[in-house]
Every structure is written in C-alpha cells, then in structure tokens.
Amino acid sequence: MVLFDNSTTDEHELSEDILAINTVFICRLQGRRAAKSHAEMLAEAMDGIGEIDL
C-alpha cells in the first residue's frame, strides 16, 4: 500500500502552475480595485478639507 507518492505528473505540475498564475492575477486585480477605491475616498475627503469658512 502506498500512502504518499512524492512523484508528480506533468498534469499535476501544470495544474499547480495554472493555479499560481491565476492567484497572481486575482491578487493584482483586487489590489487595483482597492487602490482605486482608496484614491476615490481620499479625493472625497480632500474636497471637504479645502473649504474653510472665515
């Protein structure tokens, strides 16, 4: 009986590579979304700061 087989097939290695590539692109996309959202919130906050009544 074999409990652990450390040898990997080409298909397994390819699936791991595809998963890694997919993860990188998803993280980049989420980072861009977050950065855009933060920039919009900062711009809105800065608009309110610029108005001072004397």
MOPAC internal coordinates of N, CA, C and O (Angstrom, degrees):
PM7 1SCF
backbone

  N    0.0000 0     0.00 0     0.00 0    0    0    0
  C    1.4443 1     0.00 0     0.00 0    1    0    0
  C    1.5318 1   108.33 1     0.00 0    2    1    0
  O    1.2310 1   120.60 1   -44.91 1    3    2    1
  N    1.3343 1   116.46 1   135.09 1    3    2    1
  C    1.4629 1   122.46 1   179.06 1    5    3    2
  C    1.5209 1   108.15 1  -109.08 1    6    5    3
  O    1.2310 1   120.60 1   -62.13 1    7    6    5
  N    1.3299 1   116.46 1   117.87 1    7    6    5
  C    1.4543 1   120.55 1   179.03 1    9    7    6
  C    1.5254 1   111.93 1   -88.40 1   10    9    7
  O    1.2310 1   120.65 1   138.97 1   11   10    9
  N    1.2998 1   116.36 1   -41.03 1   11   10    9
  C    1.4591 1   121.18 1  -178.49 1   13   11   10
  C    1.5179 1   108.76 1  -129.52 1   14   13   11
  O    1.2310 1   121.32 1   -49.19 1   15   14   13
  N    1.3217 1   115.08 1   130.81 1   15   14   13
  C    1.4537 1   120.17 1   177.16 1   17   15   14
  C    1.5182 1   106.98 1  -119.56 1   18   17   15
  O    1.2310 1   120.48 1   -72.59 1   19   18   17
  N    1.3224 1   116.69 1   107.41 1   19   18   17
  C    1.4538 1   121.24 1  -176.07 1   21   19   18
  C    1.5222 1   113.17 1   -78.75 1   22   21   19
  O    1.2310 1   120.05 1   167.70 1   23   22   21
  N    1.3058 1   117.52 1   -12.30 1   23   22   21
  C    1.4563 1   118.99 1   179.03 1   25   23   22
  C    1.5271 1   108.90 1   -77.01 1   26   25   23
  O    1.2310 1   120.67 1   -44.49 1   27   26   25
  N    1.3247 1   116.33 1   135.51 1   27   26   25
  C    1.4556 1   120.80 1  -178.70 1   29   27   26
  C    1.5186 1   109.44 1  -110.31 1   30   29   27
  O    1.2310 1   121.71 1   -33.14 1   31   30   29
  N    1.2972 1   114.34 1   146.86 1   31   30   29
  C    1.4509 1   119.56 1   178.05 1   33   31   30
  C    1.5258 1   109.32 1   -89.12 1   34   33   31
  O    1.2310 1   121.24 1   -15.10 1   35   34   33
  N    1.3167 1   115.23 1   164.90 1   35   34   33
  C    1.4649 1   119.33 1   177.43 1   37   35   34
  C    1.5251 1   110.61 1   -61.27 1   38   37   35
  O    1.2310 1   120.31 1   141.96 1   39   38   37
  N    1.3215 1   117.01 1   -38.04 1   39   38   37
  C    1.4565 1   120.84 1  -179.92 1   41   39   38
  C    1.5262 1   111.40 1   -63.91 1   42   41   39
  O    1.2310 1   120.86 1   139.90 1   43   42   41
  N    1.3239 1   115.95 1   -40.10 1   43   42   41
  C    1.4657 1   120.65 1   179.99 1   45   43   42
  C    1.5304 1   110.40 1   -66.26 1   46   45   43
  O    1.2310 1   120.72 1   135.89 1   47   46   45
  N    1.3325 1   116.22 1   -44.11 1   47   46   45
  C    1.4618 1   119.43 1   178.56 1   49   47   46
  C    1.5227 1   111.09 1   -63.27 1   50   49   47
  O    1.2310 1   120.32 1   139.34 1   51   50   49
  N    1.3361 1   116.99 1   -40.66 1   51   50   49
  C    1.4588 1   120.85 1   178.48 1   53   51   50
  C    1.5220 1   110.90 1   -63.46 1   54   53   51
  O    1.2310 1   120.17 1   138.09 1   55   54   53
  N    1.3277 1   117.27 1   -41.91 1   55   54   53
  C    1.4644 1   119.84 1   179.99 1   57   55   54
  C    1.5289 1   110.82 1   -65.05 1   58   57   55
  O    1.2310 1   119.81 1   142.69 1   59   58   57
  N    1.3280 1   117.97 1   -37.31 1   59   58   57
  C    1.4650 1   120.53 1   176.84 1   61   59   58
  C    1.5271 1   111.21 1   -66.32 1   62   61   59
  O    1.2310 1   120.43 1   140.03 1   63   62   61
  N    1.3330 1   116.78 1   -39.97 1   63   62   61
  C    1.4652 1   120.59 1   178.02 1   65   63   62
  C    1.5214 1   111.07 1   -64.10 1   66   65   63
  O    1.2310 1   120.34 1   135.56 1   67   66   65
  N    1.3220 1   116.96 1   -44.44 1   67   66   65
  C    1.4712 1   120.81 1   179.37 1   69   67   66
  C    1.5209 1   110.41 1   -63.17 1   70   69   67
  O    1.2310 1   119.95 1   138.24 1   71   70   69
  N    1.3173 1   117.69 1   -41.76 1   71   70   69
  C    1.4600 1   121.30 1   178.22 1   73   71   70
  C    1.5270 1   111.10 1   -62.58 1   74   73   71
  O    1.2310 1   120.13 1   138.93 1   75   74   73
  N    1.3180 1   117.35 1   -41.07 1   75   74   73
  C    1.4609 1   121.17 1   179.53 1   77   75   74
  C    1.5291 1   110.62 1   -65.35 1   78   77   75
  O    1.2310 1   120.17 1   136.23 1   79   78   77
  N    1.3267 1   117.27 1   -43.77 1   79   78   77
  C    1.4613 1   121.10 1   178.86 1   81   79   78
  C    1.5223 1   110.08 1   -62.81 1   82   81   79
  O    1.2310 1   120.59 1   135.45 1   83   82   81
  N    1.3232 1   116.47 1   -44.55 1   83   82   81
  C    1.4619 1   121.69 1   179.30 1   85   83   82
  C    1.5308 1   110.58 1   -60.64 1   86   85   83
  O    1.2310 1   120.09 1   138.00 1   87   86   85
  N    1.3014 1   117.44 1   -42.00 1   87   86   85
  C    1.4625 1   122.03 1   179.76 1   89   87   86
  C    1.5191 1   111.05 1   -62.51 1   90   89   87
  O    1.2310 1   120.20 1   137.26 1   91   90   89
  N    1.3278 1   117.22 1   -42.74 1   91   90   89
  C    1.4649 1   120.96 1   179.38 1   93   91   90
  C    1.5206 1   110.58 1   -61.91 1   94   93   91
  O    1.2310 1   119.99 1   133.68 1   95   94   93
  N    1.3333 1   117.63 1   -46.32 1   95   94   93
  C    1.4600 1   119.92 1  -178.82 1   97   95   94
  C    1.5247 1   111.90 1   -65.91 1   98   97   95
  O    1.2310 1   119.79 1   141.54 1   99   98   97
  N    1.3162 1   118.00 1   -38.46 1   99   98   97
  C    1.4647 1   120.73 1   178.09 1  101   99   98
  C    1.5230 1   110.11 1   -64.91 1  102  101   99
  O    1.2310 1   119.85 1   137.18 1  103  102  101
  N    1.3245 1   117.89 1   -42.82 1  103  102  101
  C    1.4633 1   121.07 1   179.30 1  105  103  102
  C    1.5238 1   111.01 1   -63.72 1  106  105  103
  O    1.2310 1   120.20 1   139.63 1  107  106  105
  N    1.3287 1   117.21 1   -40.37 1  107  106  105
  C    1.4656 1   120.03 1   177.82 1  109  107  106
  C    1.5159 1   110.82 1   -64.20 1  110  109  107
  O    1.2310 1   120.52 1   138.00 1  111  110  109
  N    1.3307 1   116.61 1   -42.00 1  111  110  109
  C    1.4637 1   120.64 1   179.75 1  113  111  110
  C    1.5209 1   110.43 1   -63.48 1  114  113  111
  O    1.2310 1   120.15 1   134.39 1  115  114  113
  N    1.3155 1   117.31 1   -45.61 1  115  114  113
  C    1.4606 1   120.76 1   179.23 1  117  115  114
  C    1.5214 1   110.95 1   -64.34 1  118  117  115
  O    1.2310 1   119.95 1   143.72 1  119  118  117
  N    1.3158 1   117.71 1   -36.28 1  119  118  117
  C    1.4572 1   121.43 1   177.96 1  121  119  118
  C    1.5142 1   111.45 1   -65.71 1  122  121  119
  O    1.2310 1   120.38 1   139.47 1  123  122  121
  N    1.3284 1   116.88 1   -40.53 1  123  122  121
  C    1.4698 1   120.07 1   178.07 1  125  123  122
  C    1.5153 1   110.33 1   -65.95 1  126  125  123
  O    1.2310 1   120.15 1   139.08 1  127  126  125
  N    1.3266 1   117.32 1   -40.92 1  127  126  125
  C    1.4648 1   120.39 1   178.32 1  129  127  126
  C    1.5155 1   110.31 1   -61.23 1  130  129  127
  O    1.2310 1   120.62 1   134.05 1  131  130  129
  N    1.3261 1   116.41 1   -45.95 1  131  130  129
  C    1.4650 1   120.97 1  -178.79 1  133  131  130
  C    1.5222 1   110.59 1   -63.81 1  134  133  131
  O    1.2310 1   120.29 1   137.64 1  135  134  133
  N    1.3281 1   117.06 1   -42.36 1  135  134  133
  C    1.4573 1   120.50 1  -179.73 1  137  135  134
  C    1.5277 1   110.42 1   -64.42 1  138  137  135
  O    1.2310 1   120.17 1   139.14 1  139  138  137
  N    1.3283 1   117.27 1   -40.86 1  139  138  137
  C    1.4664 1   120.42 1   179.04 1  141  139  138
  C    1.5259 1   109.91 1   -64.33 1  142  141  139
  O    1.2310 1   120.80 1   136.61 1  143  142  141
  N    1.3178 1   116.07 1   -43.39 1  143  142  141
  C    1.4635 1   120.46 1   179.78 1  145  143  142
  C    1.5213 1   110.68 1   -63.04 1  146  145  143
  O    1.2310 1   120.16 1   136.59 1  147  146  145
  N    1.3215 1   117.31 1   -43.41 1  147  146  145
  C    1.4674 1   121.01 1  -179.88 1  149  147  146
  C    1.5272 1   110.52 1   -65.91 1  150  149  147
  O    1.2310 1   120.19 1   141.30 1  151  150  149
  N    1.3269 1   117.24 1   -38.70 1  151  150  149
  C    1.4656 1   120.44 1   178.91 1  153  151  150
  C    1.5217 1   110.29 1   -64.96 1  154  153  151
  O    1.2310 1   120.14 1   140.03 1  155  154  153
  N    1.3272 1   117.35 1   -39.97 1  155  154  153
  C    1.4679 1   120.41 1   178.57 1  157  155  154
  C    1.5205 1   111.12 1   -65.70 1  158  157  155
  O    1.2310 1   120.29 1   137.78 1  159  158  157
  N    1.3314 1   117.06 1   -42.22 1  159  158  157
  C    1.4698 1   119.95 1   178.55 1  161  159  158
  C    1.5248 1   111.02 1   -64.82 1  162  161  159
  O    1.2310 1   120.37 1   140.12 1  163  162  161
  N    1.3248 1   116.89 1   -39.88 1  163  162  161
  C    1.4623 1   120.75 1   179.17 1  165  163  162
  C    1.5253 1   110.16 1   -65.28 1  166  165  163
  O    1.2310 1   120.08 1   137.92 1  167  166  165
  N    1.3192 1   117.44 1   -42.08 1  167  166  165
  C    1.4682 1   120.85 1   179.48 1  169  167  166
  C    1.5239 1   110.63 1   -62.58 1  170  169  167
  O    1.2310 1   120.08 1   138.57 1  171  170  169
  N    1.3226 1   117.45 1   -41.43 1  171  170  169
  C    1.4672 1   120.70 1   177.71 1  173  171  170
  C    1.5192 1   110.96 1   -64.35 1  174  173  171
  O    1.2310 1   120.50 1   139.21 1  175  174  173
  N    1.3176 1   116.65 1   -40.79 1  175  174  173
  C    1.4595 1   120.27 1   179.85 1  177  175  174
  C    1.5277 1   110.75 1   -66.51 1  178  177  175
  O    1.2310 1   120.44 1   141.27 1  179  178  177
  N    1.3200 1   116.76 1   -38.73 1  179  178  177
  C    1.4650 1   120.57 1  -179.22 1  181  179  178
  C    1.5284 1   110.47 1   -69.43 1  182  181  179
  O    1.2310 1   119.04 1   148.28 1  183  182  181
  N    1.3175 1   119.43 1   -31.72 1  183  182  181
  C    1.4608 1   121.71 1   177.55 1  185  183  182
  C    1.5326 1   110.30 1   -61.69 1  186  185  183
  O    1.2310 1   120.12 1   140.23 1  187  186  185
  N    1.3094 1   117.37 1   -39.77 1  187  186  185
  C    1.4538 1   121.29 1  -179.77 1  189  187  186
  C    1.5150 1   112.79 1   -72.14 1  190  189  187
  O    1.2310 1   119.59 1   150.58 1  191  190  189
  N    1.3064 1   118.39 1   -29.42 1  191  190  189
  C    1.4556 1   122.47 1  -177.76 1  193  191  190
  C    1.5208 1   110.81 1   -72.89 1  194  193  191
  O    1.2310 1   119.94 1   146.00 1  195  194  193
  N    1.3271 1   117.72 1   -34.00 1  195  194  193
  C    1.4512 1   122.16 1  -174.79 1  197  195  194
  C    1.5161 1   114.55 1   -66.79 1  198  197  195
  O    1.2310 1   119.44 1   163.97 1  199  198  197
  N    1.3153 1   118.67 1   -16.03 1  199  198  197
  C    1.4588 1   121.49 1  -176.88 1  201  199  198
  C    1.5293 1   110.19 1   -98.13 1  202  201  199
  O    1.2310 1   121.44 1   -67.77 1  203  202  201
  N    1.3299 1   114.85 1   112.23 1  203  202  201
  C    1.4665 1   120.20 1   179.65 1  205  203  202
  C    1.5230 1   108.31 1  -124.39 1  206  205  203
  O    1.2310 1   120.20 1   -53.88 1  207  206  205
  N    1.3298 1   117.22 1   126.12 1  207  206  205
  C    1.4541 1   121.88 1   176.86 1  209  207  206
  C    1.5193 1   109.55 1   -90.03 1  210  209  207
  O    1.2310 1   120.75 1   -51.21 1  211  210  209
  N    1.3219 1   116.18 1   128.79 1  211  210  209
  C    1.4680 1   120.14 1   179.60 1  213  211  210
  C    1.4966 1   110.85 1  -108.26 1  214  213  211
  O    1.2310 1   120.10 1   180.00 1  215  214  213

